[in-house]
Amino acid sequence: MSFLGKNLRILRKQQSLTQGQLAEKLGLNRSVIGAYEEGRAEPRLQTLIAIAEFFNISLDDLVIRSLDDTPASAEFNSEIPLKVLSIAVDKSSEEELITVVPVKAAAGYLDGYGDLDFIEGLPQFSMPVKEIPQDLSLRMFQVEGESMHPLPEGSYVLSSYENDIRNAGGGHPYIVVTKNDGIVFKRVENLIGSNGTFRLISENPEYAPYEVAADEILEMWRARAFMMFDFPVTPLSKVDSLRIREITDRLSRIESKLSED
C-alpha cells in the first residue's frame, strides 16, 4: 500500500506550505500536487526522488510508511468506498491533461476507467481558459440520446471529477457512470441520507426520473461546460417570414417605380 498522498500532505503542512508554494519549489504544476495528495496520480521516479530530497526523507518513509498517527478506522468511516482516479499527465510538464471519451469508447470505458493504459490511449488535450478550473481533474464525455435534450446529440460535456460522491447532488448536471446504464448525462439529487440512492433527472421532461443505488455508481463528473459542432438553425417559420418580408419589400419598390413612370 502506498502512503504517498497522505504523507505528502502531512509533510507539506508541517512546513506551512500551500500546494501552489510546494509546486513552485519543486518545479511542478499546482494541480499535479493536488492529484498526488488525493491519490489520483503517482509521480515518476525522478519526481519522487525530488520530493524526498526536498523534505529530507527516505523514499521508503515517503511511500510505504504512514507518517500519520490517526487510526485507520477513524479515517475511513463510510459505507461508500473512495475511488482512485486514473489520469493522463503530460510527460514533459507533468501537467494533468483533459481526457476525451467519445461515444465509440463509451462501452469500453466501463471496463477500462480504472486502467491507466486505457485512459492514456484516449485523446487528450489541455485548455488554459480562465473559466475552466485548472485545479480540478477534468474529463470530456461525448453524449448521445434524446434524454439529454436540449443538448444536441453528439455534444461534448466537460466535467470535473467528484472525489467523494456523497458531495454530489443539488440538482446540478453530472456525467454519471453506472454499472448497469453506462455513461449518462443527468441532473442529480442526493438521497443518500434517506435511502442510499441518487435520483437521476433527464433534461428532457419526457423521460421520467429514476433512482440509482450509491454502490452502483462507478464515477460522477460534475458538468462544467459543453461543446457542439452544429450551430443552431433558425426555425423554418422565421426563415419563411424573412423571405416573405424580403419579397414584399421588393414588390413595393417595383410598384413605386412603375407608378413614377
N, C-alpha and C positions, 0 to 999 in steps of 0.2 A: 504493500500500500504506500502511495506517495503522500507525504505531508507538505509538499512544496507550497501549495496555495496558502494553507493556514500559517505555515512558518514564515512565508514571505510577508504576510500581513502583520504578523507579530513583530518581526524584525523592523519593518518599516515604521510601525507605530512607536516602537521603543526609541527610535531616533527622531520622532516627531516629524516625519516626512509625509507629504501628501503623495498620491500616486503620480501626479504630474512632476513633482520635485524629484522623486526617485527615478522616474523615466528619463528626466533630463540628465541626471548624473550618470545613468547607465547608457545613454545614447539611444533610448528606445522610445516608442510611441506610448502615450499615456494609456490608451485603450488596451494595449498589449499587457501592461502591468495588471489592469483590472481582469483581463482574461486569465492570466496566470493565477491570480489570487482566488478567482472563482472556480478554478479547475476546468475552464473551457478551452484551455490550450496549454501545451507544455513547451518550454523553451528548448532551443538547440543546446548542445553540449557547451559550445563556446559561451552562450549567454548564461548558462548555469554556473560556469566557472567564474564569469564576471560578477554574478550576484554573490556567490560565496566569498570571493575576494573582497568585494565591497563591504560585506558585513563581517569579514574576518571569521568565517565559519567554514567547517569542512563540508564537502559535498554530501557525505553521509548524514551529517546533522541537519543539513538543509532539506534533504529529500526524504530520508527514510526514518527519521526520528522526530517525534512530535515535541515541539517546544512549548506546548500548551498544557497547563496543569488541570484544565477543565475536564471533568469526566466525560467520556464519550456519550454516556446516556443522557447527560444534561444538554448536549449539543444537538442530538438528533431526537427530537420529541414530536414526531409527526407520523401519521399513517401514510402520507404521500411521500414517496422517495424523491429526493432531489436528483436530477439527471445531469450528466456531464455532456456538454455540447461539443461536437466535433466541428472545428472551424478551419478555414483555409487562411494561410498567412503568407504575405509577400516575403519571399525568401531573402531578398536583399535588405528590406527595411523592417521586416518582422511586423509590419502593419497588418491588422486584420482586414481581410477582403470581404466584399459582399458576394455571396454565392447565389447563383440564379438556378431555380428549379423549374425548368419548362414543363409543359404538360406531358411531353413524351417521357420525362424522367420521373413523373409523379408516382407511377406504380412501383418502380424500383426504390423510391425514397423510403417506403415503409420498412424495407429490409436493410437499406444502406444508410439511414440517417445517423447512425452511431458509428459508421465506418469511415475513418478519415480518408482512406483511399478513394472511396465512393464520392465523398464530398469534394475532394481535390480534383476529381475527374469532371465535375460540373463546371460550367462557365463562371468566371469570377471577374469582378471589376471593383474599382473604388470610385467614390463620388464625393469629392470635397465641397459639398454645398452647405452653407451655414444653416439652412433649415433642417438638415438631416443630422441627428445627434451622432457625433463621431465616437462617443464613449460607450456606445451600445453595440452588441452583436447584431448585425443586420443580415437579412436574407430576403431575396426577391422570389416570390412564387407566381407562376402564371396560372390563372384560374379559368375555369370553364363551367358552363351550365347556366340555366335560366334563373336559378335561385339567387344568384349574385346581382341580379338587376338592381340598380340601373348601370352598373359597370358593364361595358361590352364584353362579350365572351372573348377570351384570349388576352385580357388585360393582365398587367403585371402589378402585383401588390408588394410594396416594400415594407418590411415588418421588422420589429425588434424582438429579440428573444426574451421570453418571460422565464426568468431563472426559477421562480417559485410560483407554480400555477395557482396557489392559494391567494395570490395578489391579483389574479386576473378577474375581469368582470366589469361591472359598472355600465354595461350597455355599449362598451367600446367594440369596434370591429377587430376581429382576430382571424389569423390563419390558424386553424385547429387541425392537428394531425392526430387522427384516432386509429385505433386498431381495426375497427370494422368499416369505417366510412372513408378512410384515407385522408386526403387533404381537402378541407372545406373552408370557405370564407363565410363567417357568420359574426353577428353581434352576440356578445356573451353576457349572461347574467350568472353570478356566483351564488350557488345554492349549497355549497359545501357544508355550511353551518347547520342547515336544516335536514338535508337528506343525502349529502355526499355527492352531489351531481352539479353539472353546469347546464344551464338552458341555452341552447343554440338557436338563434333567431335569424332567419334569412332576410336579406334586404328586400326581396320580392315578397310582398304580402300574400301572394297566392300559395306560398309554401308555409305550412304550419310549423311552429317552434317544436323542438323536441329536446329531451334531456339525455345527457351522456354522463356515466359514472366517471368520477375523477381518475380512477385507476385504469380506465380505458383510453385515456389521453396520453399520447406519446410526447407531443410538444405543443406549445402555444406561442404564437408570434403576434404581437400587437401591431395592427396595420398603421402605418405612418403616412404613406403616400401611394399613389398608383400611376401607372403609365399605360397609355393606349396608343395605338398607331392608326386608328381610323378616326379621322376628325368628324365631329358631329355634323350631320347633314341637315340642312334646313328642311322642315316638313314640306311635303308636296303642296299642301294647301297654300302656304306662304309663297312658294315659288310661283304657283299659278297666279296668285294675287299680284305679285310683282310684274309678271308678264302681261297680265291684263291691263295693269296701270300703264305700262310702257306702250302697249298698243293703243290705248285710249289717248295718251298724250300725243302720239304720232298722228292719229286721225284728227285730233283737234288742230294740230299745226297745219295739216293738209287742207282742212276746211277753211281755216283762217286765210291761207294763201289763195285758195280758189275764190274766196269772197273778195279779196283785194283785186284779183284780176277782173 
